[in-house]
Amino acid sequence: MNKMLWLVMMAVAILLTTSTPLLAEDKGAQSFYGTAIAAGIGAGLSIIGAGWGFGRIGAAALESMARQPEVKDDIGRNMIVIAALLEGATFFSLIVAMLLFFKS
């Protein structure tokens, strides 16, 4: 996990340090825009975070159900409520990313 995180952070650092010439404004040619890149990175991070959150919710719920099977209904309901809140936050961040993309 640490090696993958280090690789991703290095890729982002290289992208951010070498993107200045790419993002320079050129009136004659079509170029990339920083807001579009930010929207793509934001949407990707949002989906990665949501997937990680759903995995943690599911793992914790199944572990607690295995320990106390008599309260599985309460745990299931609470898990669904928390997953719905997480999904709402994910949709909000994706909408913000899409607004940034279409603004550029």
ABEGO torsion letter per residue (X at the ends): XAAAAAAAAAAAAAAAAAAAAAABBBAABBBBBAAAAAAAAAAAAAAAAAAAAAAAAAAAAAAAAAABAAAAAAAAAAAAAAAAAAAAAAAAAAAAAAAAAAAX
